[in-house]
Amino acid sequence: MHIESVLSTWEGESCHLRHDRETGVWFAIAIHSTHRGPAAGGTRLMSYISAAAAVADATRLATAMTLKMAVADLPMGGGKSVIALPAEAPRPDLATRQRLLTLHAHNLERLGGQYWTGPDIGTSSADMDILGRQTRYAFGRATEAGGSGSSAEETAQGVFEAVQATAHEARLGTLADRTLLIQGLGAVGLRVAELAADAGARLLVTDLDPDRCATADRLGAKAINPTEATTTECDILVPCATGGLIDTPTAHRLPCAAIAGAANNILTNPEIADILQERGIVYAPDFVANCGGAIHLIGREVLGWSADNVRARTRNIRDTLDTIFTNARRYGISTERAAHDLAAAKLARAEAPADTGQ
């Protein structure tokens, strides 16, 4: 994989790269679209096998963010930033992390508001606090620092709405006594597990960190090996870790009735949704299911919404998915295609005044 081949096949507006010799870290900021407003998307800090792999991840995620902003009716475009640690490098110490975030703040300032960022895998509200002291283009800061705090709760609430919508579409009824397999027990995945347990679901959980699985013991969850996430029978698969979980061979053998989760880019390519449709597996497109975090951050910090208004808009994820499922059935297309069509229609109407939700 080469950076040139990644960018030559990407339809985004721009990609900005920077290399820090001292740490060997690459920075990539991908701006897919500013059609609806400034691009926005989280900052991911993790190891990559190459700079090209980091750029590929940033561009894929930025594209998904454009779709997410559109289906959520938010007046922002799609972007994503990656702070790419060298492969197999140790986690940065405090001084190195401070250096990387300072460089990232400079990157944001140079873009002059074309791109805004928030937390993502490997970053937190504390990191946004550091960015926020050096740039105005960071949201998701702690409440005591003037931000709206973590978006994990609203992301999880939105995913839970998506899980319920897929259960209904798959004719599973309520979640009571249904088996959910939750892959990834970070802040979002664990909260989804709690909500599902409260609804009476049976839980299977998996995470690369066994200590996280232990925290789900109180929910009556059974831990399984991470390698068994896509081969263990369940009613609903809930991916809440990194993307790329389902490739073509996996799609042909998945033993579940529905899929809805917080992970970005769950499918390795959009055509896999056709396989799921043919097999009768209901799939909630990830950029719809996981948009609660964007609703929280942009609603609270850009649009000035109240917490109640943010929660109401997050609950609308279920209605959006119901529309997508209906259109998929009506036109004989995959739910992924129906979701893309809905986003495209909203993008085409971007010149209309934005809905502030007030």
Secondary structure as GFF3:
##gff-version 3
##sequence-region A 1 358
A	DSSP	alpha_helix	3	8	.	.	.	ID=ss1
A	DSSP	beta_strand	14	20	.	.	.	ID=ss2
A	DSSP	beta_strand	25	33	.	.	.	ID=ss3
A	DSSP	beta_strand	39	48	.	.	.	ID=ss4
A	DSSP	alpha_helix	51	71	.	.	.	ID=ss5
A	DSSP	beta_strand	77	86	.	.	.	ID=ss6
A	DSSP	alpha_helix	94	111	.	.	.	ID=ss7
A	DSSP	beta_strand	115	119	.	.	.	ID=ss8
A	DSSP	alpha_helix	125	132	.	.	.	ID=ss9
A	DSSP	three_ten_helix	143	145	.	.	.	ID=ss10
A	DSSP	alpha_helix	152	169	.	.	.	ID=ss11
A	DSSP	beta_strand	179	183	.	.	.	ID=ss12
A	DSSP	alpha_helix	187	198	.	.	.	ID=ss13
A	DSSP	beta_strand	202	206	.	.	.	ID=ss14
A	DSSP	alpha_helix	210	215	.	.	.	ID=ss15
A	DSSP	three_ten_helix	217	219	.	.	.	ID=ss16
A	DSSP	beta_strand	222	223	.	.	.	ID=ss17
A	DSSP	three_ten_helix	226	228	.	.	.	ID=ss18
A	DSSP	beta_strand	236	239	.	.	.	ID=ss19
A	DSSP	alpha_helix	248	253	.	.	.	ID=ss20
A	DSSP	beta_strand	258	259	.	.	.	ID=ss21
A	DSSP	alpha_helix	272	278	.	.	.	ID=ss22
A	DSSP	beta_strand	282	283	.	.	.	ID=ss23
A	DSSP	alpha_helix	286	289	.	.	.	ID=ss24
A	DSSP	alpha_helix	292	301	.	.	.	ID=ss25
A	DSSP	alpha_helix	307	331	.	.	.	ID=ss26
A	DSSP	alpha_helix	335	348	.	.	.	ID=ss27
###
